Amino acid sequence: MNVAQLRAVGPGDKGKLLPQPAGSGSGFGDTLANAVDRVDQLQKNAETTLTDFIAGKHDNVHEVVISMNEAQLAFQLLTETRNKLLDGYQELMRMQV
């Protein structure tokens, strides 16, 4: 980009110079809320599958174990994400201005 091209950009065109995030335009908060909802849904699904297995509606123990492991892994990922975010926040708070 040369100087003439930069001068041609008006004050309202600042967004054209910056890279736009990929995706549906949702922010970080929306992404985090969707992740929490997904973990909640997986845990409810595992609970329902286990309840159905105990009630005798299903006889496939593999499906129960898989749904429970999937919910557990999703929860662990969410917990580690929270821990990393808190570490980053604490690091920012320790910085001297």
N, C-alpha and C positions, 0 to 999 in steps of 0.2 A: 504494500500500500504506500503510495507516495503522498507528498504534501498536498497536491491538488485534490486528491481523493479525500483526504482528511478535512480539508476546508469545505468540501461539498456536503459533508455530513452536518446536518443542523443540530440544534440543541435537543430536539425531541427524538433524535435518531441514535441515542446512546446505546440502546438495546441491540442495534444492528452490529455494533463493534464487539460486543461481548458474546461468548459462546452460550447458546441456549441449552439448558439441560434436556437430556433425552427423556422420553416417557410421555405420560399423559399430562404433564404440567402440575402434578401434585407436589406439594412441599414435603419437607422432612417429617413434619408432624403427622401429615396424612399417611405417609409410608409407615411410620412407627405405629400409628393407630391401627392400620390394616394388619400389621404383623401381630399385634396383640390380639386382635379379633381372630386371626387365623389360628393362633395358639389356643385361644379359648375354644374355638370350634373343634380343633383336634382333640382337646381334652374331653369335651362333651361327647364326641363321637366314640372315644375310647371307653368312656363310662357307659354309654348306651350299649356298645358291643359287649362289654363285660356283663352288664345286667341281663342282656338277652341270652348270653351263654349260660349264666347261672339259672335263668328261668327255663332253659331247655329249648329256646327258640332257634338256637344255632348249635351245631355240633362240631364246628370247625375251630379248634383251639388255635390254629395258626393265625387266623384272621384276628382273633382277640389279642394275641401276643404282638402281632405286627402293628395294630392300631395303638396299643399301649406304648410300644417302643417309639413309634412315630411322634406321639404326643410328648413323650419324655425328651426326645431329642430336640423338638421344637421349643420346649420350655427351657432346656439348657442353653440353646442358642440365644433365646431372648434374654436370659439371665446374664450371659456373657456380654451381650450387646449393652445391656444396662450398666454392667460393671465397667466396660470400656468408656462409656459416655461419662460416668461419674469420675473416672480417673482423669479424663480430659478436662472436665470442669474443675476438678481440684487442682490440676496443673495450671490452668488459667488463673485460678484464684491465688496461687502462690507467686505468680509473676509480679514483679515490682514495676510500677508505672513511673 
